[in-house]
Amino acid sequence: MAAVREVKVPDIGDFKDVEIIEVHIKAGDRLAAEDPLITLESDKASMEVPAPFAGKVAEVKVKAGDRVSEGDLILLMEAGEVTSPVQPPSPEGVQESDAQPIEPPKAEAPAPAAAPPRADGEAKDFAGVHASPSVRRLARELEVDLTGIEGSGDKGRITKNDVKAYLGGAAPAAAAAPAAGAGIPEIPAVDFANFGEIETVPLSRIKKISGPRLHRAWLNVPQVTQADEADITELEAYRKELDAAAREQGYRVTLLAFLIKAAVSALKKYPDVNASLAPDKENLILKKYVHLGIAVDTPGGLVVPVLRDVDRKGIDALSRELAELSKKARDGKLASAELQGASFTISSLGGIGGTGFTPLVNAPELAILGVVRAKMAPVWDGSAFVARLMLPVSLSYDHRVVDGALAARFTRHLCHVLEDVRRLVL
């Protein structure tokens, strides 16, 4: 009788208590090494756990919806011919993005039959479909039913190229033009070497995993941007006083801490902005907490750590926490929990420059504040032009929930608070 061996969750990095979204096996199944066992998905990553050796499934110890960590028992398996152990799975995406390269098809995929339509909003679990988590996620984002696609990969595995072929004309027109912007023709490939010397370098990991998420937000969110400016002449003088004292203690007080406090005031006054649209698109989820995402420029790309409960903290505490999180972001040492839960985001380019920009809404948040460098400008005071330090701000927002009037009131209130530091304590 074959020996029964335990198969446990391998090293999955810093992720703990991760939800099982799919179980690919059942008792009695015969598996080859590297066949998928379960799919794990957290708020920041999705990964597939493969079989470490060949054998027959004796007993499955988990089910969809369970939460597991490294070392938890997945199943008991009767070992067959043992192959070389596979490497532990690596996260395939952050904030539900896709970081895997496109797999080249091994054979031309036959034209798939039309898949039966699903009810709008119905979860797509693709039970029994042989596809990686990245392909499943792509299908969910593009509203493509994988059960209607025949895979061209190894052992019938569905690849990204199969999904693209399905959208590119192999499928009926109705299936090739789903919601959320799918079916948009790809930009034609160009051989740039025909025009001169080139060098191909890989994108940073951060850009690989954030790009699809930004693309999805752009396709799904009807975004509008409201611009305004604040007179921060007095605030800047006060900030310099606080910063001089802070330097002696080893940290800095920047304008960002004041922007956070002003954003808190505006979010409290206009709570519909501190919310998210429910998946049914018929309800608004109001958040009783204020956690702010702060965009940080790092060598690998933009990272957005989250400051929690900013409404309960003062300028000093926020300044210290900003310095700590920014350093961790640049050093690549942020924990998964420090990248989750934001209800509003601030992206400041003040340290670089510019006169204005349109930041992308970080869905499912409803708005994001963009800030550039303040500059001296002549301002009419009723009798003469005087030199004042003016700060341009831009609020991008989801027009499905936030209309132009609300956005204008929100932005004006934020600027109003910045123009008199005494209002920060109200």
BELPEUR-V893427 format. One record per residue. RES is the residue in three letters. SS is DSSP state (h for helix, s for strand, l for the rest). PHI is phi in whole degrees, -180 to 180 (* if undefined). D_LAST is the distance of its C-alpha to the last C-alpha in Angstrom with 2 decimals. Layout:
res-><RES RES>
ss-><SS SS>
phi-><PHI PHI>
d_last-><D_LAST D_LAST>
This chain:
res-><MET ALA ALA VAL ARG GLU VAL LYS VAL PRO ASP ILE GLY ASP PHE LYS ASP VAL GLU ILE ILE GLU VAL HIS ILE LYS ALA GLY ASP ARG LEU ALA ALA GLU ASP PRO LEU ILE THR LEU GLU SER ASP LYS ALA SER MET GLU VAL PRO ALA PRO PHE ALA GLY LYS VAL ALA GLU VAL LYS VAL LYS ALA GLY ASP ARG VAL SER GLU GLY ASP LEU ILE LEU LEU MET GLU ALA GLY GLU VAL THR SER PRO VAL GLN PRO PRO SER PRO GLU GLY VAL GLN GLU SER ASP ALA GLN PRO ILE GLU PRO PRO LYS ALA GLU ALA PRO ALA PRO ALA ALA ALA PRO PRO ARG ALA ASP GLY GLU ALA LYS ASP PHE ALA GLY VAL HIS ALA SER PRO SER VAL ARG ARG LEU ALA ARG GLU LEU GLU VAL ASP LEU THR GLY ILE GLU GLY SER GLY ASP LYS GLY ARG ILE THR LYS ASN ASP VAL LYS ALA TYR LEU GLY GLY ALA ALA PRO ALA ALA ALA ALA ALA PRO ALA ALA GLY ALA GLY ILE PRO GLU ILE PRO ALA VAL ASP PHE ALA ASN PHE GLY GLU ILE GLU THR VAL PRO LEU SER ARG ILE LYS LYS ILE SER GLY PRO ARG LEU HIS ARG ALA TRP LEU ASN VAL PRO GLN VAL THR GLN ALA ASP GLU ALA ASP ILE THR GLU LEU GLU ALA TYR ARG LYS GLU LEU ASP ALA ALA ALA ARG GLU GLN GLY TYR ARG VAL THR LEU LEU ALA PHE LEU ILE LYS ALA ALA VAL SER ALA LEU LYS LYS TYR PRO ASP VAL ASN ALA SER LEU ALA PRO ASP LYS GLU ASN LEU ILE LEU LYS LYS TYR VAL HIS LEU GLY ILE ALA VAL ASP THR PRO GLY GLY LEU VAL VAL PRO VAL LEU ARG ASP VAL ASP ARG LYS GLY ILE ASP ALA LEU SER ARG GLU LEU ALA GLU LEU SER LYS LYS ALA ARG ASP GLY LYS LEU ALA SER ALA GLU LEU GLN GLY ALA SER PHE THR ILE SER SER LEU GLY GLY ILE GLY GLY THR GLY PHE THR PRO LEU VAL ASN ALA PRO GLU LEU ALA ILE LEU GLY VAL VAL ARG ALA LYS MET ALA PRO VAL TRP ASP GLY SER ALA PHE VAL ALA ARG LEU MET LEU PRO VAL SER LEU SER TYR ASP HIS ARG VAL VAL ASP GLY ALA LEU ALA ALA ARG PHE THR ARG HIS LEU CYS HIS VAL LEU GLU ASP VAL ARG ARG LEU VAL LEU>
ss-><l l l s s s s s l l l l l l l l l s s s s s s l l l l l l s s l l l l s s s s s s l l l l s s s s s l l l l s s s s s s l l l l l l s s l l l l s s s s s s s l l l l l l l l l l l l l l l l l l l l l l l l l l l l l l l l l l l l l l l l l l l l l l l l l l l s l h h h h h h h h h h l l l h h h l l l l l h h h l s l h h h h h h h h h h h l l h h h h l l l l l l l l l l l l l l l h h h l l l l l l l l l l h h h h h h h h h h h h h h h h l l s s s s s s s s s l h h h h h h h h h h h h h h h l l l l l l l h h h h h h h h h h h h h h h l h h h l s s s l l l l l l s s s l l l l l s s s s s s s l l s s s s s s s l l h h h l l h h h h h h h h h h h h h h h h l l l l l h h h h l l l l s s s s s l l l l l l l l l l l l l l l l l l s s s s s l l l s s s s s s l l l l s s s s s s s s s s s s s s l l l l l h h h h h h h h h h h h h h h l l h h h h h l>
phi-><* -65 -69 -93 -119 -84 -117 -116 -65 -78 -63 -119 74 -85 -80 -135 52 -92 -77 -85 -99 -150 -115 -94 -128 -145 -58 99 -68 -101 -120 -98 -57 82 -64 -69 -102 -142 -117 -106 -150 -112 -67 -116 -155 -131 -150 -109 -97 -92 -69 -78 -158 -81 165 -117 -70 -92 -158 -94 -104 -132 -145 -59 102 -67 -116 -134 -134 -55 95 -73 -75 -98 -161 -106 -137 -79 -71 -102 -74 -80 -105 -63 -60 -89 -73 -59 -67 -116 -56 -100 -169 -117 50 68 -101 -122 -114 -85 -71 -71 -83 -72 -69 -88 -154 -66 -75 -69 -65 -77 -77 -64 -88 -63 -67 -106 -65 -59 87 -70 -65 -109 -96 52 -58 83 -84 -94 -154 -74 -57 -66 -69 -63 -66 -58 -65 -64 -67 -93 60 -107 -88 -67 -67 -100 -116 -94 -76 -107 -82 -59 59 80 -66 -81 -106 -64 -64 -63 -65 -65 -64 -62 -78 -85 135 -72 -94 -59 -58 -63 -80 -85 -131 -73 -73 66 84 -69 86 -70 -59 -70 -68 -58 -72 -126 -88 -68 -63 -68 -109 158 -70 -133 -142 -102 -124 -72 -66 -66 -58 -62 -71 -62 -90 -91 -57 -61 -66 -65 -62 -63 -63 -63 -74 -98 -104 -75 -97 -131 -123 -107 -110 -156 -149 -122 -85 -109 -58 -69 -60 -65 -64 -67 -61 -63 -64 -66 -67 -61 -71 -68 -58 -66 -104 90 -141 -122 -109 -106 -63 -59 -62 -72 -62 -63 -64 -68 -64 -59 -60 -69 -68 -69 -74 -124 -64 -65 -81 -90 -154 -141 -75 -66 -56 -77 61 -118 -136 -114 -95 -81 -103 -85 -111 -129 -112 -110 -83 -121 -68 -122 -81 -124 -56 -90 133 -78 -126 -124 -70 -117 -92 -95 51 -68 -71 -105 -124 -94 -59 -63 -64 -65 -63 -65 -69 -61 -63 -67 -68 -63 -65 -63 -65 -68 -86 69 -115 -71 -80 -57 -64 -82 -115 -125 93 -66 -107 -163 -130 -121 -120 -111 -108 -60 -76 -109 136 103 -113 162 -161 -114 -71 -84 -60 -89 -57 -87 -64 -103 -158 -144 -101 -108 -133 -117 -71 -73 -145 -74 -149 -75 -125 -77 -102 110 -134 -160 -85 -126 -79 -133 -90 -109 -113 -75 -132 -134 -109 -91 -147 -83 -71 -68 -118 -97 -93 -61 -66 -64 -63 -66 -66 -60 -67 -66 -62 -60 -66 -59 -67 -65 -78 -149 -62 -64 -74 -67 -98 -82>
d_last-><75.00 72.14 69.67 66.33 63.41 59.69 57.34 53.82 50.59 51.05 48.63 45.67 43.56 40.14 39.89 40.10 40.15 40.89 41.84 45.42 45.38 49.17 52.28 55.20 58.02 59.82 62.56 65.85 64.48 66.27 64.03 64.66 62.68 59.35 59.34 55.79 55.01 51.37 48.32 45.02 41.68 38.18 34.98 36.05 39.83 42.98 46.28 49.76 51.68 55.40 58.46 59.51 63.17 65.55 66.48 66.28 63.24 64.19 60.97 57.41 54.83 51.64 50.46 47.87 44.44 45.15 42.98 44.84 44.56 47.14 50.25 49.89 53.18 53.60 57.28 60.77 63.23 66.97 67.42 69.80 70.58 67.77 66.43 64.39 60.90 58.22 55.18 51.93 49.86 47.12 43.89 44.63 41.15 37.46 34.73 37.92 39.58 43.28 44.68 48.39 50.96 53.00 56.21 59.34 61.39 64.71 66.45 65.86 63.92 65.75 64.12 62.13 62.52 59.74 57.32 56.54 53.19 50.35 48.00 44.76 42.17 44.87 44.49 47.21 48.59 51.91 53.79 57.05 56.27 57.26 54.37 51.94 48.22 47.41 49.84 48.51 44.96 46.21 48.03 45.01 42.90 45.74 46.64 50.16 52.27 53.97 56.58 58.19 58.57 61.53 60.67 62.64 61.54 63.29 64.38 62.95 59.41 57.20 55.83 53.21 56.10 57.35 54.01 54.04 57.64 56.78 54.10 56.28 59.00 60.88 59.04 59.30 57.13 54.95 54.10 53.66 50.79 48.20 44.58 41.76 43.75 46.65 50.05 48.89 51.82 51.47 51.62 55.28 56.15 57.37 59.58 58.01 60.81 63.00 61.17 60.94 60.07 57.15 55.52 53.85 51.10 49.11 45.46 43.16 42.41 38.75 39.80 42.46 40.11 37.12 39.27 40.36 36.86 35.57 38.65 38.05 34.46 35.79 38.51 36.45 33.15 33.31 30.85 29.38 27.22 24.69 24.35 21.90 20.99 18.15 18.80 17.74 19.90 17.46 15.63 19.15 20.13 17.32 18.18 21.79 21.17 19.57 22.33 25.06 24.14 23.80 27.23 28.86 27.70 28.94 25.99 24.09 20.53 20.68 18.64 18.60 16.06 13.53 14.81 14.21 10.49 10.39 12.80 10.87 8.12 11.33 13.25 11.04 11.21 14.88 16.34 19.83 19.33 18.61 22.10 25.82 28.81 31.13 34.65 36.17 34.16 33.65 30.45 26.91 25.68 21.96 20.55 18.32 17.82 16.39 19.16 19.41 22.82 23.23 26.48 28.57 31.76 34.61 38.36 39.10 36.54 32.96 31.37 28.00 26.84 23.91 20.90 20.12 17.00 14.79 11.68 12.86 13.53 12.41 13.97 17.09 17.85 17.36 19.61 22.25 22.32 22.56 25.49 27.19 26.99 28.05 31.05 32.05 31.91 34.14 36.47 36.75 35.74 32.88 33.50 33.61 30.60 28.51 29.27 28.34 25.62 23.21 21.30 20.35 21.84 21.24 24.41 24.28 27.48 26.08 28.43 31.37 30.88 31.37 30.09 28.82 29.78 29.53 28.46 29.98 27.93 28.31 29.54 28.92 25.34 24.54 22.98 22.85 21.13 23.64 22.99 25.74 26.25 24.52 27.11 27.71 28.50 29.46 26.87 27.94 25.93 28.05 30.93 31.44 30.56 28.46 27.93 24.44 23.36 22.68 21.60 23.26 21.69 23.52 22.42 25.49 25.37 27.78 28.94 30.29 26.83 24.49 25.96 25.64 23.41 20.81 21.11 20.73 17.59 16.05 17.20 16.21 12.55 12.70 14.49 12.28 9.34 12.19 13.54 11.07 9.84 7.52 5.29 5.64 3.82 0.00>
